Amino acid sequence: MDQEETGNEFVSKRREKRVGFELPVRCKHGMVRSTVMLKDMTPRGAMISGLEILRIGEPVTLFLPSLAPKTAFVIWSEPMTSGLEFEWALHEDVFATLVADYAIGHLQKAEERPVRHAA
């Protein structure tokens, strides 16, 4: 369920537009490790699905591709879907690389770009 369509109170508090992902990532919460689906993300947070309702404020560690583990805190949670805020925002270049490599629709656009040859 798209949070923007539900009238969720967090929509008005967002600082940036979320970028859509459909990326399985490893996650650790408490002593439990599992795989969740990264649904969308900004440099400051993410929405994941695949875990039961988490407690607000609970720390979660996400293992994003090619990055050190990222600590985030639950800011909202529904059955099987939760919103997270990263402890430290991702650097804009790191976020741009994740978007270019894994975001929905961005890979196809990169493949459509013309190939440049050295002069």
C-alpha positions in Angstrom: 0.0 0.0 0.0 1.4 3.4 -1.0 1.8 5.6 2.0 1.0 8.7 -0.1 -2.4 7.4 -0.9 -3.4 6.5 2.7 -3.2 10.0 4.0 -0.5 8.9 6.4 0.6 11.7 8.7 4.2 11.2 7.7 3.6 12.3 4.1 3.4 16.0 5.2 6.6 15.6 7.2 8.8 14.2 4.4 11.7 16.4 3.4 12.4 14.7 0.1 10.5 12.8 -2.6 11.0 9.0 -2.2 12.5 7.0 -4.9 11.0 3.6 -5.7 13.0 0.4 -5.2 12.1 -3.3 -5.4 15.4 -4.6 -3.8 15.8 -7.5 -1.4 18.3 -6.5 1.4 19.4 -8.1 4.6 18.2 -6.7 7.8 18.9 -7.2 11.5 16.5 -6.2 14.3 17.3 -7.4 17.8 18.8 -10.8 17.4 16.9 -11.6 14.3 18.4 -11.5 10.8 16.2 -11.7 7.8 15.7 -10.5 4.2 13.3 -7.6 3.6 12.2 -5.8 0.5 13.4 -2.2 0.2 10.3 -0.4 -1.3 11.5 3.2 -1.4 14.2 5.4 0.0 15.5 8.9 0.4 19.0 9.9 1.7 17.3 10.1 5.2 15.2 7.0 5.4 13.5 4.0 3.8 10.4 2.0 3.6 10.8 -1.8 4.0 8.3 -4.7 3.8 8.6 -8.2 5.1 8.7 -7.8 8.9 5.8 -8.0 11.3 4.9 -4.7 13.1 8.0 -3.2 14.6 8.1 -0.9 17.7 8.4 2.8 17.1 11.9 3.9 17.9 13.3 0.3 17.6 16.7 0.2 15.9 17.1 -1.8 12.7 20.3 -2.4 10.7 20.0 -2.5 6.9 22.7 -4.0 4.8 22.5 -2.0 1.6 24.6 -3.1 -1.4 28.3 -2.1 -1.3 27.8 -0.1 1.9 28.7 -0.6 5.6 25.7 -1.6 7.7 23.3 1.4 8.2 21.4 1.9 11.5 17.9 3.2 11.2 15.0 3.7 13.6 11.4 2.8 13.1 9.3 5.9 12.8 6.0 4.1 11.8 4.9 0.5 11.3 2.0 -1.4 9.9 1.6 -5.1 9.4 4.6 -6.2 7.2 5.6 -2.6 6.3 7.7 -0.1 8.2 9.1 3.4 7.7 12.7 3.9 8.9 14.9 7.0 9.5 18.6 6.5 9.1 20.8 7.4 12.1 23.0 9.4 9.6 21.7 10.5 6.2 23.4 8.9 3.2 25.8 11.1 1.4 24.2 12.5 -1.8 26.7 10.7 -4.1 26.1 7.4 -2.3 22.4 7.8 -2.6 22.7 8.8 -6.3 24.7 5.6 -7.0 22.1 3.4 -5.2 19.4 5.1 -7.3 21.3 4.7 -10.6 22.1 1.0 -9.8 18.9 -0.3 -8.2 16.0 2.1 -8.3 12.9 1.1 -10.3 13.1 2.4 -13.9 16.6 3.9 -13.5 18.5 0.9 -14.9 16.5 0.9 -18.0 17.1 4.6 -18.6 20.9 4.0 -18.1 20.8 1.3 -20.8 19.1 3.6 -23.2 21.8 6.3 -23.0 24.0 6.6 -26.1 27.5 5.1 -25.8 30.2 7.7 -26.0 33.5 6.7 -27.6 36.8 8.3 -26.9 37.9 10.8 -29.6 
